């Protein structure tokens, strides 16, 4: 890695920031809409879209790590969300990758999403990298289409494509539901999740995800592969809340509200998908990743939660 020139997109994002801190290379170019204000790397200002010319930034680049994306949002306001996601996640990715291949970039690492596999593994086996893509929402569809275009481009041009599909990523600076739940547990609120103890959710700390991305920069077995990633320790919702309490030195005040109450509320308020994310399962089988790359997650899930609690307190 020390002798490689790397172009990183999304340098101001959650994963991007962690990567900047972890990458040690002779030259790092940070492509984003605004200056990431980092002590290392050369700032390259640009949008990810279907028309931008990236040729000036791709000169002599060995590896592109593409983390920039229009991210999944819970309350979509666009009248045509699929088109909006496609503009950045599909067309924008394809535009950057095509120009990267033309510039002689050797490897293109794409941070995709487990949503390409689907939304839930309730009543089924954990997702595998070899499974057929079954995205259900606009974000997942846009990522799935980007993967297809990238793999086709790799076959056409010889540029090596590496695709990584993470589940929920947590750690320093994480926001949204994980951070909110961590804060509620830390404040000692009695939450109604103790009885949600039969589901299983795969998570990945940003520290494990960054470690895997670093491995994929150089590993010969990573070329033209799809990898699923997790902490390799799945948790029920009840276990997640208990671990959040433990790492913050708090009592677990979670209450045993029956699962059927949540499912009934989901039906009454037409929020079944929201409830399934709480009571259902989403598991990833990462054996392919571990075997192909001789990799194991260096951080335990408890260590990851400790760091997340410390950084988000």
C-alpha positions as CSV (number, residue, x, y, z in Angstrom):
1,X,0.0,0.0,0.0
2,X,2.9,2.4,0.7
3,X,3.8,2.5,-3.0
4,X,0.3,3.0,-4.3
5,X,-1.5,6.2,-5.3
6,X,-5.1,6.0,-4.1
7,X,-8.1,8.1,-4.9
8,X,-10.7,8.0,-2.2
9,X,-14.2,9.3,-2.8
10,X,-16.5,10.3,0.0
11,X,-13.7,11.5,2.2
12,X,-16.1,13.6,4.4
13,X,-18.4,10.7,5.0
14,X,-18.5,8.3,8.0
15,X,-16.5,5.5,6.4
16,X,-14.4,7.9,4.4
17,X,-13.1,9.8,7.4
18,X,-12.1,6.6,9.1
19,X,-10.2,5.5,5.9
20,X,-8.3,8.7,5.7
21,X,-7.0,8.1,9.2
22,X,-6.1,4.5,8.4
23,X,-4.5,4.8,5.0
24,X,-0.7,5.2,4.8
25,X,0.4,5.6,1.2
26,X,2.8,7.7,-0.9
27,X,-0.1,9.7,-2.2
28,X,-3.7,9.9,-1.2
29,X,-6.2,12.0,-3.2
30,X,-9.5,12.9,-1.5
31,X,-12.4,13.4,-3.9
32,X,-15.4,15.1,-2.3
33,X,-17.8,18.0,-2.7
34,X,-16.2,19.9,0.2
35,X,-12.8,20.0,1.7
36,X,-12.5,17.2,4.3
37,X,-10.0,19.3,6.3
38,X,-7.7,16.3,6.7
39,X,-4.0,16.6,7.6
40,X,-3.1,14.0,4.9
41,X,-4.1,13.7,1.3
42,X,-4.7,16.1,-1.6
43,X,-8.2,17.5,-1.8
44,X,-10.0,17.1,-5.2
45,X,-13.3,18.9,-5.4
46,X,-15.9,17.2,-7.5
47,X,-19.4,15.8,-7.5
48,X,-20.3,12.1,-8.2
49,X,-22.6,12.3,-11.2
50,X,-23.0,11.2,-14.8
51,X,-21.2,14.1,-16.4
52,X,-18.2,15.2,-14.3
53,X,-14.7,14.8,-15.8
54,X,-12.4,13.2,-13.3
55,X,-9.4,12.7,-15.6
56,X,-7.2,15.3,-13.8
57,X,-7.6,13.4,-10.5
58,X,-7.1,9.9,-12.0
59,X,-3.7,10.5,-13.5
60,X,-1.3,7.8,-12.2
61,X,-3.8,6.5,-9.7
62,X,-3.4,2.8,-8.9
63,X,-6.5,2.2,-6.8
64,X,-9.9,3.9,-6.5
65,X,-11.8,3.4,-3.2
66,X,-15.4,4.6,-3.9
67,X,-17.3,5.2,-0.8
68,X,-19.3,8.3,-1.9
69,X,-23.0,7.7,-2.4
70,X,-26.5,9.0,-2.0
71,X,-27.2,7.2,1.2
72,X,-30.4,5.4,2.3
73,X,-32.9,7.7,4.1
74,X,-35.9,6.7,6.2
75,X,-38.1,9.5,5.0
76,X,-37.7,9.9,1.3
77,X,-38.9,13.2,0.0
78,X,-38.1,12.8,-3.7
79,X,-41.1,12.2,-6.0
80,X,-39.0,9.8,-7.9
81,X,-36.5,8.3,-5.4
82,X,-35.2,5.6,-7.7
83,X,-34.1,8.1,-10.3
84,X,-32.5,10.2,-7.7
85,X,-30.5,7.3,-6.3
86,X,-29.5,6.2,-9.7
87,X,-28.1,9.6,-10.7
88,X,-25.4,9.2,-8.1
89,X,-25.1,5.6,-7.1
90,X,-25.5,4.0,-10.5
91,X,-24.7,6.6,-13.2
92,X,-22.2,8.5,-11.1
93,X,-20.3,5.3,-10.2
94,X,-20.3,4.1,-13.8
95,X,-19.0,7.5,-15.0
96,X,-16.1,7.5,-12.4
97,X,-15.3,3.8,-13.1
98,X,-15.2,4.2,-16.9
99,X,-12.8,7.1,-16.6
100,X,-10.7,5.2,-14.1
101,X,-10.3,2.3,-16.5
102,X,-9.4,4.6,-19.3
103,X,-6.8,6.2,-17.0
104,X,-5.2,2.9,-16.3
105,X,-6.4,2.4,-12.7
106,X,-5.6,-1.2,-11.8
107,X,-8.3,-1.8,-9.1
108,X,-11.7,-0.2,-8.3
109,X,-13.0,-0.9,-4.8
110,X,-16.8,-0.2,-4.5
111,X,-18.5,0.1,-1.1
112,X,-21.9,-1.3,-1.8
113,X,-24.6,-2.5,0.6
114,X,-26.2,-5.7,2.0
115,X,-29.4,-4.2,0.7
116,X,-28.4,-5.6,-2.7
117,X,-29.1,-9.0,-1.2
118,X,-32.4,-8.0,0.3
119,X,-34.0,-6.6,3.5
120,X,-34.4,-9.5,5.8
121,X,-33.2,-13.1,6.6
122,X,-36.1,-13.8,8.9
123,X,-37.1,-17.4,8.3
124,X,-34.2,-18.1,5.9
125,X,-30.5,-18.7,5.9
126,X,-28.0,-15.8,6.3
127,X,-27.2,-13.9,3.1
128,X,-24.1,-15.1,1.1
129,X,-22.0,-13.3,-1.5
130,X,-23.1,-15.9,-4.1
131,X,-26.8,-15.3,-3.6
132,X,-28.9,-13.8,-6.3
133,X,-29.4,-10.0,-5.9
134,X,-32.8,-9.2,-4.6
135,X,-32.9,-5.5,-3.7
136,X,-36.2,-4.1,-2.6
137,X,-35.8,-0.4,-2.2
138,X,-34.5,2.4,-4.4
139,X,-31.2,2.6,-2.6
140,X,-30.6,-1.1,-2.8
141,X,-31.6,-1.2,-6.5
142,X,-29.2,1.6,-7.4
143,X,-26.3,-0.2,-5.7
144,X,-27.2,-3.5,-7.3
145,X,-27.3,-1.9,-10.8
146,X,-23.9,-0.2,-10.1
147,X,-22.4,-3.6,-9.2
148,X,-23.6,-5.1,-12.4
149,X,-22.2,-2.2,-14.5
150,X,-18.9,-2.4,-12.6
151,X,-18.4,-6.2,-13.1
152,X,-19.2,-5.8,-16.8
153,X,-16.7,-3.0,-17.1
154,X,-14.1,-5.1,-15.4
155,X,-14.6,-7.9,-17.9
156,X,-14.4,-5.4,-20.8
157,X,-11.4,-3.4,-19.7
158,X,-9.4,-5.7,-17.3
159,X,-9.7,-3.3,-14.4
160,X,-10.0,-5.3,-11.2
161,X,-13.3,-4.8,-9.4
162,X,-13.8,-5.4,-5.7
163,X,-17.3,-5.1,-4.2
164,X,-17.9,-5.0,-0.5
165,X,-21.4,-5.2,1.0
166,X,-21.7,-4.1,4.6
167,X,-24.7,-4.2,6.9
168,X,-25.3,-1.4,9.4
169,X,-21.9,0.3,10.1
170,X,-21.3,1.8,13.5
171,X,-18.5,3.5,15.4
172,X,-17.0,6.9,15.8
173,X,-19.3,9.6,14.6
174,X,-22.2,7.2,13.6
175,X,-25.6,8.9,13.6
176,X,-29.2,7.8,13.0
177,X,-30.8,4.9,14.9
178,X,-27.7,3.3,16.4
179,X,-26.5,6.5,18.0
180,X,-30.0,7.4,19.2
181,X,-30.4,3.9,20.8
182,X,-27.0,4.1,22.4
183,X,-27.8,7.5,24.0
184,X,-31.2,6.3,25.2
185,X,-29.6,3.3,26.9
186,X,-26.9,5.5,28.3
187,X,-29.5,7.9,29.9
188,X,-31.2,4.9,31.6
189,X,-34.5,5.0,29.8
190,X,-36.4,1.7,30.2
191,X,-36.8,0.4,26.7
192,X,-39.3,-2.3,25.6
193,X,-36.8,-4.7,23.9
194,X,-35.9,-7.4,26.4
195,X,-38.3,-10.0,24.8
196,X,-36.8,-9.4,21.3
197,X,-34.3,-12.2,21.9
198,X,-34.8,-14.7,19.1
199,X,-33.8,-12.5,16.1
200,X,-30.2,-12.1,14.9
201,X,-28.7,-9.0,13.3
202,X,-25.3,-8.7,11.7
203,X,-23.4,-5.4,12.3
204,X,-19.9,-4.2,11.4
205,X,-17.8,-1.7,13.2
206,X,-16.2,1.0,11.0
207,X,-12.9,-0.3,12.3
208,X,-13.4,-3.8,11.0
209,X,-14.8,-2.4,7.7
210,X,-11.8,-0.2,7.2
211,X,-9.4,-3.1,8.0
212,X,-11.1,-5.2,5.3
213,X,-10.9,-2.4,2.7
214,X,-7.2,-2.0,3.4
215,X,-6.7,-5.8,2.8
216,X,-8.6,-5.5,-0.5
217,X,-6.2,-2.8,-1.8
218,X,-3.4,-5.4,-2.3
219,X,-4.7,-8.9,-1.9
220,X,-4.6,-10.8,-5.1
221,X,-7.6,-12.9,-4.3
222,X,-9.8,-9.8,-3.9
223,X,-9.9,-9.1,-7.7
224,X,-13.3,-9.4,-9.3
225,X,-14.9,-10.7,-6.1
226,X,-18.0,-9.7,-4.0
227,X,-17.4,-9.8,-0.2
228,X,-19.9,-9.6,2.6
229,X,-18.5,-8.1,5.9
230,X,-19.6,-8.1,9.5
231,X,-18.2,-8.3,13.0
232,X,-18.8,-12.1,12.7
233,X,-20.9,-12.0,15.9
234,X,-24.6,-11.6,15.4
235,X,-26.8,-10.1,18.1
236,X,-30.5,-10.1,18.9
237,X,-32.1,-6.7,19.6
238,X,-32.2,-7.6,23.3
239,X,-28.5,-8.6,23.3
240,X,-27.6,-5.3,21.5
241,X,-29.3,-3.2,24.1
242,X,-27.7,-5.2,26.9
243,X,-24.3,-4.7,25.4
244,X,-24.9,-1.0,25.0
245,X,-25.8,-0.8,28.7
246,X,-22.7,-2.9,29.6
247,X,-20.1,-0.8,27.7
248,X,-21.6,2.4,29.2
249,X,-21.6,1.0,32.8
250,X,-25.4,1.2,33.0
251,X,-28.0,-1.2,34.3
252,X,-30.0,-2.9,31.6
253,X,-33.5,-1.6,32.2
254,X,-35.1,-3.1,29.1
255,X,-38.7,-4.3,29.6
256,X,-40.1,-7.6,28.3
257,X,-42.8,-6.4,25.9
258,X,-43.9,-9.4,23.7
259,X,-42.8,-9.4,20.1
260,X,-46.4,-9.8,18.9
261,X,-47.2,-6.3,20.3
262,X,-44.6,-4.8,18.0
263,X,-45.9,-6.8,15.0
264,X,-49.5,-5.8,15.8
265,X,-48.5,-2.1,16.0
266,X,-46.7,-2.4,12.7
267,X,-49.8,-3.7,11.0
268,X,-52.1,-1.1,12.6
269,X,-49.8,1.8,11.6
270,X,-48.6,0.3,8.3
271,X,-45.0,0.2,9.5
272,X,-44.3,-3.5,9.0
273,X,-40.9,-2.8,7.4
274,X,-39.9,-0.6,10.4
275,X,-41.0,-3.3,12.9
276,X,-39.1,-6.0,11.0
277,X,-35.9,-4.1,11.3
278,X,-36.5,-4.2,15.1
279,X,-37.8,-7.7,15.6
280,X,-36.6,-9.5,12.4
281,X,-33.3,-10.9,11.4
282,X,-30.6,-9.7,9.0
283,X,-27.6,-12.1,9.0
284,X,-24.6,-12.2,6.8
285,X,-22.4,-15.3,6.1
286,X,-18.8,-14.0,5.8
287,X,-17.1,-17.3,5.4
288,X,-16.2,-16.5,1.7
289,X,-14.6,-13.3,2.8
290,X,-12.6,-14.9,5.6
291,X,-11.4,-17.8,3.4
292,X,-10.6,-15.9,0.2
293,X,-8.7,-13.1,2.0
294,X,-7.4,-15.1,5.1
295,X,-9.1,-12.4,7.1
296,X,-10.8,-12.2,10.5
297,X,-12.4,-9.1,12.0
298,X,-9.7,-7.6,14.3
299,X,-12.2,-5.9,16.6
300,X,-14.7,-7.9,18.6
301,X,-18.3,-6.6,18.7
302,X,-17.9,-5.6,22.4
303,X,-14.7,-3.6,21.6
304,X,-16.5,-1.9,18.7
305,X,-19.4,-1.0,21.0
306,X,-17.0,0.4,23.6
307,X,-15.4,2.6,21.0
308,X,-18.8,3.7,19.7
309,X,-20.1,4.5,23.2
310,X,-16.9,6.5,24.0
311,X,-17.0,8.5,20.8
312,X,-20.7,9.2,20.8
313,X,-21.2,10.1,24.4
